[in-house]
Amino acid sequence: MTILYLDCQAGISGDMTVGALLDLGVPLEHLSAELAKLPLAADSYSLSTSRTERQHVSALKFDVEVHDQHTHRHYAGIDAMIAGSGLAGPVKEKARRIFRRLAEAEARVHGVAVEDVHFHEVGAVDSIVDIVAAAICLEYLEVEQVYASALPLGSGFVQTDHGRLPVPAPATVELLRGLALHGNCGEGERVTPTGAAILAALATSPGTRPDMTLARVGSGAGGRDFSDCPNVLRAFLGTCVVGGGEEVREVSCNLDDVTPEIIGYVQELLLENGALDVWLTAVQMKKGRPGALLSFLCAPPDLERLAALVMAETGTLGVRYASLRRIVQSRRVEERDTPFGPVRFKIGEYGEKPEYEDCRRIARERGIPCREIMQQLLRREKP
């Protein structure tokens, strides 16, 4: 499994991320050709890179020169722009996920619906390019999981379209929820909204250094020099060490006064809100009462949010959790033409299978047992 570890001791921004990924070996020509698939005017921006130093540390500086000064766009318009582009599916998915996290943060700050969010700085061409470029580079490098170090808080003030704001800016603070932070840095904006959104959307186990076999290191330069450290983002590319795995949380609680309908509803809610797996075990509680053990797996940043969901929906007075590590296959989803129409297949290192939801839909539409559809598709796809 190919993994990427971002060393963010100096901070992170969109251009620093792209610079570090380009420094890992992504050709600028490839990036330019892929970005041309966005419905942006061909003369609205130009890309360049240059080798520079930050406190005697060499790094690649990535720059987007903007010729189109239209800087105000709605989230819905940006999302539709990416979705309707000619970019590859995984690139679209990552870029849209990053913008979704940005929109959710802005919605909380301004008290509006996500669909009504109106971007200023992050709606500008350079921010759109930074986010989509990061997704393009990750796909080119075949990165399957992203890890990141703790982020510096920074201090002071930053000038924005909303006026002079404290560092971190309000939207950045919202994006930092669930991410590991440290205060061992000087003044200045160290984490931009774009940089925070990339990690909030894509990082696994924030603050964790993965066990990995290192292949290459890339360095992306920030736009200014800091006195306390080199303003450089380092990107470590390698493979996951077998036995290292990824960190997850296993959360559980005992329920003996909740109806089966509510328990089923909570299971659905957990999966819809990002739980990795949910299961139920029959148990016998004190005083001989029958009960249920509700358990789920989640990424560490989702622990408090999902625990709060369970307590609100079931009325349980608390949950318990344990930290675990798991080893997962690298996998991807591929849509194929079949006698039943388009069907998505989940493809892993040791096999593949059709997506259950597609088989379920076909079974209902055609009146064929679901297991027969799955068996036919598996027989058809065997080499």
C-alpha positions, 0 to 999 in steps of 0.5 A, a space after each residue: 500500500 502506497 502511503 504519504 506522510 506530511 511533515 507539517 511542523 512549519 505548517 501547511 497550505 495548498 501551494 506548499 502541498 502541491 509543491 511537495 507533491 511535484 517535488 516527489 516526481 509529478 511532472 508539471 506538464 501532466 498537472 497542467 494537462 489535467 487541470 485543463 480539463 476543468 471548465 476554467 478559461 485557458 488564459 485565466 491562470 498560468 503555473 510555474 515552479 522554482 527551486 528556492 531555500 527556506 533557512 538553507 533548506 531546499 524546496 520547490 515553490 509552486 505558483 499560480 499566477 491568476 489573470 482572471 480576478 473573479 474571486 467570488 464563487 458559490 460552493 454549489 457552482 464549484 462542486 458542479 464545475 468539478 463534477 462535470 469536468 473531464 477529470 478522473 473519478 478518484 480526482 473528482 472525488 478527492 477534490 469535491 470532498 476537500 471543497 465540501 469540508 471547506 463549505 461545511 466550515 464556512 457554513 458553521 462560521 456564518 450560520 448558513 446552509 452548506 449549499 448557500 456558502 459563498 467563497 471569497 479567497 477559496 473561491 478564487 482561481 488559485 485556490 481551486 487550482 491548488 485543491 484540484 492539483 493536490 488531488 491530481 498529484 495524489 492520484 498520479 503518485 497512486 497514494 492510497 492513504 495520507 498521514 500528517 504530523 501535528 499542526 502548528 497553531 500560529 498566532 497574530 492576525 491575518 487580513 482577509 475579505 472579511 477583515 482582519 481576523 485572528 490566527 487561526 482564522 475562524 474557518 480554519 479553526 472549524 477545519 482543525 477540529 479532530 486534527 492534532 495541534 501544537 503551539 511550538 511555533 512563532 507568530 504568523 499564519 501557519 495553516 491556511 484554510 486550504 491546507 487544513 481542508 486537505 488534511 481534514 478531508 483526506 488524512 488518516 489518524 492525524 498526528 500519527 507517524 505511520 510505520 513505512 518503508 521510505 521511497 522518496 521525499 519531496 519538499 514544498 516551500 511556503 511563501 514567506 520565511 519564518 524566524 523559528 523554523 524553515 517554512 517547508 512542508 516535507 512529503 514522505 512517500 513510501 509503502 506501509 510496513 506489514 504489521 504497522 497498519 492504521 489506527 482506529 477506535 473501537 467504540 461500544 455501549 450496552 443497551 437494555 432499554 432501547 427498542 430494536 427500531 431505534 437501535 437499527 436506526 442508530 446503526 444506519 446513522 453511524 454508517 451514514 456519518 462515517 463509521 467504518 463498521 457497525 455491529 450488534 451483539 446480544 448480551 445479558 445485563 444485570 438483573 437478568 435483563 436481555 440487552 444489546 452490545 452496540 459496537 462500531 469502528 471509526 477513525 480517531 478524529 470521528 470518535 467524539 462526534 460519533 460517540 455524541 450521536 450514539 448518546 443523543 439517539 439512545 440515551 446511554 450515559 456513556 460509551 467506552 473505546 479502545 485504540 486498535 490497529 488494523 491492516 487493510 487491503 488497498 482497494 478501488 471501485 470500478 464500474 463495468 458493463 454487465 448483462 444487467 447494466 452498469 455495475 460497480 465492483 470493489 477490487 482488492 489485492 486478493 479478489 473482487 466482488 460486485 457492490 451489494 447496493 447495485 446487486 440489490 437494485 437490480 434484484 428489485 428491478 428484475 425480480 431475481 434473487 440477489 444471491 443469483 445476481 451476485 453469483 452470475 456476476 462473479 462467474 462472469 468476471 472470473 479470469 
